[in-house]
Amino acid sequence: MPKLSINNRHLAYGVDVDHIFWVQQAILRRIDVRGSLDEQLILDILVDCLIDPLVSSGTYTRDAVYGSTDANDSAPVMLERRLSERIDIYGESNIRDDFSLVYEELRAVLDVAGDKFVKHVVSRSSGGRYPRYFQAVFLAFWELIVRGGMRVAARSEAALKLRDIGTARGPLNIPGGGGDWTAEDKRKNIDVVKGAIRDAFESDPGSRRDAAQFGLASHLERILQNSVTEQSLFELKQGLLNLGATREFDEGSWEKILRSITAIANAGPDNTGYLVIGVADSEKDVQRIRQLDGIEPVKSRSSRFDVVA
């Protein structure tokens, strides 16, 4: 549990709250993540991804989709049923893949922007809470990529189109405070974002689920994070060459890889394991690779591992 717990800046173990996407991008505050508001935001987004036309975002809708409302109230029962049917038709794995794809594309655009989401989009500093702005932007990306069969053609242009879109002088008009976010107001703001960024997209003739094409870094991040607690199903190797001066093929390491693969396979048919080559979990190895190859390793988003190949 200490390895998975969200810590504060004074502790040397666990998941650093400042490295979590929502806090890193100033969309939510540290206290919000500790209170699971990130899970609430993802639920709101998923409902919008799956239910068309949109429904309001708020406590009533969340309770309805979880079946936590009055059984005699037909409206939430119908909403829960619609969502369940949509999940069955769409497929859980397809939902997960498409959500990850849109998330990854949006993160790539933010990386190009070179600033936090809130600073870039809303032109405000950290310390507040801006989930509805992110929800509107995410849904715009979702509708263009997943429903529209498009892809980001120019990330720098998409980043430019998003700059200051949520400021007082920008076209977004998202209400603050609590309460429900109505479907009508949400629809209007999603369409504003879509109109602003559409020129940065192009028709996608290929498969949206081509992992080699899109390179979902978030999938690798999940593998690396899970390797901390499920070590029997995950194996990380810095490479296939030894760290000597000649950098020859490492027969000993290869034998260990084969044994690791065998052990993962023997975990049973219901388990899925991963072998990742090119990631170092030893600072000593990182320093040696830097010295031998003259490359600067890239920190994973969690800052726990170093990508060296």
Beta strands, then each sheet from edge to edge (+ up, - down):
strand 1: 6-7
strand 2: 15-16
strand 3: 150-152
strand 4: 201-203
strand 5: 234-237
strand 6: 274-277
strand 7: 279-280
strand 8: 298-299
strand 9: 306-307
sheet 1: 1+ 2+
sheet 2: 3+ 4-
sheet 3: 5+ 6+
sheet 4: 7+ 9- 8+
end
